[in-house]
Amino acid sequence: MQFTNPDENDNSNIEDRRGGGKRVAIGGVGTIVVIVIALIMGKNPMQLLNQVSNNAPQTQQSDQPYQESAEEHAESQFSENVFRSCKSVWQQQFSQWNKPFESPTFVMYNEGTTTACGQGSAAMGPFYCPGDAKIYLDLSFFQEMQQQFHESGDFARAYVVAHEFGHHIQNLLGLSNKLDAARGRVSEKEYNKLSVKLELQADFLAGYWAHYARTLQKNGIVINDSDVESALNAATQIGDDMLQKKAQGYVVPDAFTHGTSAQRVFWFKKGLSTGDLNQGNTFSDPSLN
């Protein structure tokens, strides 16, 4: 994947908190490890991760300027460019729909940071907080992807950012209200089903972004077939069934919160191939009931 003409001068809606603010130690528990534990227990991963971060000890605030390595600089620049592309594509789409568009803020941080959704931590992995309309990313997640899944392709990382941007689009379009309205009103099993639909729709929206990112020349992006394979492999590796099978040798469908590997691949590919928002209504798809 290449950015042939990224507007790197556009730093609006980009916030770098690395090296500043309070940090939280998660006791060496990695993102994927915590998620697998949650799936085994039949819990929503975000609930368990919030418990871990809320109980974690805070370290002292650092006043030293953050010094990133050359590798980390490349990752931060790439992630920012993906964010800029997402913003450009979605801004154009909303303009065509005659709908107002408000960009989220892209926040890079280390280990832990304060959010409107509570204390964020690296153990949560990348996440979107609707309370402050911000996407949070600790770049160490990409290293963990490579170590755990042996996936280091550029587009796999782009897929991660685009998926979280997709959650913001859901928020703008009022699609995430279905999950919020059901909180505390339905059984955990039914709530997990709604969570799966929300996450699969975000996968669709990530594919939708890629569809227009590679067809609109002014975005200056080159996405080839090997890039797409990289994203599909990433989606496969983080399916609920794959994570549970690796952890315990069997799956518990009622504990799924993000969808199976096949489902995640299917919805990403559907967004990529159609570029039609009407095709992404996971909440009305009978196969997901």
N, C-alpha and C positions, 0 to 999 in steps of 0.2 A: 504494500500500500504506500502510495506517495502523495504528498501534498506539493503540487507544482507551483502554487502561488498563494500560500496561506497569508491571510492578513494578520501577521504577528504583531502589528502595531495596535491592534484592537484588544486592549486589556480590560475593557469594560466587563463587568460581571465575573471577573476572575479574582480570587482572593487566595493569597498564599500565607498560610499560618504556620508553616514549618519553622520549627525552632523557637516559636513564641507561644506564650500562654501556658496554662497548666496542662500537664500531661498525666495520663493514667497508665499504670503498669498492669498488664493482664496476666502476669505470672507465667508468661511463656506459652499461653494457650493460643494457638493459631486460629485464624478465621475459620478455615475449613473444618478444623477439629471441633470447634464449638458448634458449628452448624450440624455436623454429623451427630454429635451428642444430642442435640435438640430433636433431630429426626428419629433417633432411636427411642427417645423418651416420649415421642408423640407430641412434642411441644412446638409452638411457633418459634423458629430460630431467633427472631427479633426480640421476643420476650426473654429468652434465656440470655441473649447477648446483653440486653439492658440490665438484667440482674447481675451479670458478671461485671459490667462497667460501673454500676452503681456501688458495688461492694469493693471495688478495686482501690488500693491506696493511691493518693495523689502525690506526685513528686513536686519539687520546688520549681518555680517559674524560672525560665532561662532568659537572661537579657542579652546573651551573645547572638550576633547575627548568624543566620543559618548558612552553612557552607555545603552546597550539594556537590556530589561527585559528578564526573563527566557523564557517567551512565545514567544517574538520576536526572541530570539536566536534560538529557535526550528524552527520557520518559516523561518529564514534566512538560517539555515543549510539544511532544507528540500528543499528550493528553489534552493540552490546551487547544491544539489545532483541531482535534476531534470535536471538542466542545464548541469551538468557533464554527465549525462546519454544521453541527447540529443546530446551532442558533440560526445560522444563515438559511438552512433548508426549512426549518419550521417557521421562521419569520415569513418566508415567501409563501408557504402553504397557508398560513393563517390570513395573509393578505388576500390570497385568492378566494378564501372562504368569507372574506369581509368580517373577520373576527379579530378582536384586539389580541395582541401577543405581548406577553411579558416574559422576558428571559429569566431563567433561574440564575443563581450565582454558583460558580464552580469553585469549590474550596479544597485546596490541598493542605493536608496537615500531617503531623507525626504523632503516632501513638494514641493521642486522645485530644478531644476538643469539645467545647460547649456548643450545643445546638438547641433550637427551639423544641426539639423532640427529646431532650434529655442529654446526658453525657454521651458523646460519640467516642468510639474507640476503634483501633485498628482491627480488633477481633470481630467487628461487625462487617468488615469488608466495605466495599463502596455502597453507599445508601443515599436515598433522597429523603429529605425532611420537608413535608408539605407545610409545616408550621412557619418556616422561614424561607421556603422555596429555594433551598440550596442543595446542591449535590456535593457530597463529601467523599473524598478519596485519599487514602493513605497509599502512596505509591508502592509500599512494601507488598501490597496485595499482588502485584504483577510478579514479583519474585516468588511468592507463594504459589501462584498459578504454575510457574515454570517448575518448581520443585515438586509439587503434588501431582500435576497433570502433564508435565513435560510439554506445556503449550506456551510458547513465547512469541508467536506471530503477532505482527502489528495489528492485524484486523481483529484478532481475539481480544486485544486490549481496547480497541475501538468499540467493539461490541459491548464491552462492559460499561463504558461511558455512555454510549447511545441508549443502552437499556435504562440506565438511571435517568437520562434525559426524557426517556419515554414516560417514566412515572410523573414527571412534571407536566407533560402533555396531557396525561390522564387527569391530572389535577385541574389544569386549565379548562378542559372540556367537561369537567364534572363527572368523569367516569369512575374516579376513585371513591365517590360518595357511596357507592354500593357497599363497599367494604366497611366504611366508617359507620354507616347506618346499621349494619348488622352486628357491630361489635357489642357483645354482651347480651344480644337478643336471640342468637341462635346457638346451637350446640357447637362444640369445638370442631367436630367432624364437618359440619356444614360451613363453619367459618373458614376452615382450611380449604374447602372446595372453592370458596370465593377468592381466597388468597391465590390459589393456583390460577384462576381465571385472570386475576389482575396481573400476575407475573407473566403469564403467557402473552397477554396483550402488550405488555412492555417489550417482550421479545419481538412481537409483530412490529411494534413501532420502531424498534432498532433496525429491523430489516427494511421498513418503510423509509427510514432516513437514508440507508445505504442505497436504496433504489434511486432516490433523487440526487444523492451526493455524487453518484458516478455518471448520472445522465446530464447534470447541469454543469457545463464546462466552466462557468465562471467561479464555481467552487474550487476549481483547481485540484481535483482529487482523481487519482488513478487507482481503481480497485479491480484487481484481476481475479481469475478463478481460484488461484491458490490462496488469496486473501479470504475469499468466501469459505473455502474449506477450513481455514484456520478458525473462523468464527463458528462454523458448524461443529468443529471438534470441541471447542470451548463449551458450547451449549450442551453437547453430549456429555461431557465430563462432569458438569454441575447439575445434571438432572437428579431429582430426589431419589429415584430408584437406583441410579448409579452410586450415589453417595452412601445410601443405606446398604447396598449390596457389598460395597467395599468395606464398610465398617462392621457389619454383623452377618453377612452372608445371605440375608433375605430382606425382603422389602415389606413395609407396612403402608399400604396405599392411603389409609385414613390419616396418616401423619404427613402426607405430602403437602407442601406449602408453595412450591414453585413449579411443579409439573415434572413429568418424566423426561428422560433424554429425548425420546422420540417426539414428544409434544413440543419441547422447546425448539428442536430443530425444525419441526413442521411449521410452527407459527413464525419463526424468524424467516424461513424461506418464503412463506406466503406473503409477508410484508415486502420482502426483497423482490419477488417476482411480479406482484400485482401493482404495488404503489397505489392501492385503492383503500382508503381508510374504511370504507364500508365493509371490506372483507375481514376486518379485524375485531369484530364484535364477539369476543370469546364468551361473554356473559349469556349470549343467546345460542351458543353452539350446543346442540343436544349431546354431542359426544363427550362433553365435559361435565355432564350432570351425574 
